[in-house]
Amino acid sequence: MSLEFEAGKFIGGAFLCIFTAIISIDIFDRLTPAINEVDELKKGNKAVAVFLGAVVLGICLMVVPSLYKFAKISEGPLLGADL
């Protein structure tokens, strides 16, 4: 594959990861209405920061396999490559 195609896959995958992380933080914030994570982070609450970081890492661990399959699909027969 060409360098431009590989760069496009990298940028697309990075965009999907960032988008998924932002959406997951928003969903998590809505599921925990008693705690406003953004305000707690602005106050410097390190416990909330560590917990929210663990949530983001957990979401990313679930997203990585789908991105791997996306990368494999994009190399498939539609583009003329052998599997």
C-alpha positions as CSV (number, residue, x, y, z in Angstrom):
1,M,0.0,0.0,0.0
2,S,1.1,3.6,-0.5
3,L,2.4,5.8,2.2
4,E,-0.5,8.2,1.8
5,F,-3.0,5.3,2.4
6,E,-1.1,4.2,5.5
7,A,-1.0,7.8,6.8
8,G,-4.8,8.1,6.1
9,K,-5.4,4.9,8.1
10,F,-3.3,6.2,11.0
11,I,-5.1,9.6,11.0
12,G,-8.5,7.9,10.7
13,G,-7.7,5.5,13.5
14,A,-6.4,8.3,15.8
15,F,-9.5,10.3,15.1
16,L,-11.8,7.4,15.9
17,C,-9.9,6.7,19.2
18,I,-10.1,10.4,20.3
19,F,-13.8,10.6,19.3
20,T,-14.6,7.4,21.2
21,A,-12.7,8.6,24.3
22,I,-14.6,11.9,24.3
23,I,-18.0,10.2,23.8
24,S,-17.2,7.6,26.5
25,I,-16.2,10.4,29.0
26,D,-19.5,12.2,28.2
27,I,-21.5,9.0,28.7
28,F,-19.7,8.2,32.0
29,D,-20.3,11.8,33.1
30,R,-24.1,11.4,32.4
31,L,-24.1,8.0,34.3
32,T,-22.7,9.6,37.4
33,P,-24.8,12.6,38.1
34,A,-23.8,12.9,41.7
35,I,-20.2,13.7,40.8
36,N,-19.3,16.4,38.3
37,E,-15.9,15.1,37.1
38,V,-15.0,18.2,35.2
39,D,-15.4,20.5,38.3
40,E,-13.5,18.0,40.4
41,L,-10.7,17.9,37.9
42,K,-10.6,21.7,37.9
43,K,-10.3,21.6,41.7
44,G,-7.3,19.3,41.4
45,N,-8.9,16.2,42.7
46,K,-6.3,13.5,41.9
47,A,-8.5,10.6,42.8
48,V,-11.1,11.6,40.2
49,A,-8.3,12.1,37.7
50,V,-6.9,8.6,38.3
51,F,-10.3,7.0,38.1
52,L,-11.3,8.9,35.0
53,G,-8.0,7.9,33.4
54,A,-8.7,4.3,34.2
55,V,-12.2,4.6,32.6
56,V,-10.6,6.0,29.4
57,L,-8.0,3.2,29.4
58,G,-10.7,0.6,29.8
59,I,-12.7,2.1,26.9
60,C,-9.6,2.2,24.8
61,L,-8.8,-1.4,25.5
62,M,-12.3,-2.3,24.2
63,V,-11.9,-0.1,21.1
64,V,-8.5,-1.4,20.0
65,P,-9.8,-4.7,18.6
66,S,-12.4,-3.0,16.4
67,L,-9.7,-0.6,15.1
68,Y,-7.5,-3.5,14.3
69,K,-10.3,-5.2,12.3
70,F,-10.9,-1.9,10.6
71,A,-7.3,-1.8,9.5
72,K,-7.4,-5.4,8.2
73,I,-10.7,-4.7,6.3
74,S,-9.2,-1.7,4.6
75,E,-6.5,-3.9,3.2
76,G,-9.0,-6.4,1.8
77,P,-10.1,-7.4,-1.7
78,L,-11.9,-4.2,-2.4
79,L,-8.5,-2.5,-2.8
80,G,-7.0,-5.3,-4.8
81,A,-4.8,-6.8,-2.0
82,D,-4.7,-10.4,-1.1
83,L,-5.7,-11.5,2.4
